[in-house]
């Protein structure tokens, strides 16, 4: 039995401390390093320790663990477990790309973006205002077709039916408002391409990149919808001030984003961004920002969403990493 399989068996049997000791003793086993790092990231088997997890992943990457190498690239860019350093992250991706076709594909897409040395876009994307209340701005072609395909591919294996936690039973159940499939691209999955796109969203919305929640990807098939709702959350001190939607494809029917307050129904083309304010000028929740993702009648609609808070948002402590 491998060290990893033995450690997982021990942990499942209740001997978590023994499993941790076994993994720590196998310091040259890349899979043991990766599993221990994952436990430190999740914080389920042992207390969360992001710096130590990053150090273990760096060690695993140095001895040939490809997935660990890409996670180290992500953490170096977004600052998980240490300082954020975009140039260093790019150098690490270049090293990984020499032997990994997935990393090479990401590097080619990144180079096509013509980013500044710090990873930010060359300027604010072009836009046109659609409404003053709610404040709605359209960004034509915010993402390129290749960038849209990348986001969809990263999210593809993570997609699950949209769920909520029942406030009474505390168990997960299907979301009665959102019937799509959903995936959250948290810090561990945030490729440099996704990180650069999040920077572009920050530039378009004139907000801090660290105020955004992780990019969430939604897929709607015929009959699925997101019923009338508001993106602001009840009883939180760091409110969702803005929402950016990016439409990842076209060719489906139905699926418009509708705002009953002003009658706007927006049908985005692939790559288009739609930014709207969830709060009014006084910082209160704006009822006019209620909106719906109308039911898709044919084809599949792919969409990504970034909810942008008033201040810095930490996905690790919020449970959306």
TAZIZI-V670253 format. One record per run of one state. SS is the DSSP state (A for helix, B for strand, O for the rest). FROM is the first residue (numbers start at 1). TO is the last residue. If there is no record, write none. Layout:
ss: (SS/SS)
from: (FROM/FROM)
to: (TO/TO)
//
This chain:
ss: (O/A/O/A/O/A/O/A/O/A/O/A/O/A/O/B/O/B/O/A/O/B/O/B/O/B/O/B/O/B/O/A/O/A/O/A/B/O/B/O/B/O/B/O/B/O/B/O/B/O/B/O/B/O/B/O/A/O/B/O/B/O/B/O/A/O)
from: (1/3/13/16/26/30/43/50/63/66/79/86/98/101/112/128/132/136/140/145/157/160/162/163/166/172/175/178/179/181/186/187/190/192/206/209/212/213/215/222/226/230/240/248/253/255/257/260/264/267/273/278/279/280/285/286/287/290/291/294/296/299/300/310/315/319)
to: (2/12/15/25/29/42/49/62/65/78/85/97/100/111/127/131/135/139/144/156/159/161/162/165/171/174/177/178/180/185/186/189/191/205/208/211/212/214/221/225/229/239/247/252/254/256/259/263/266/272/277/278/279/284/285/286/289/290/293/295/298/299/309/314/318/321)
//
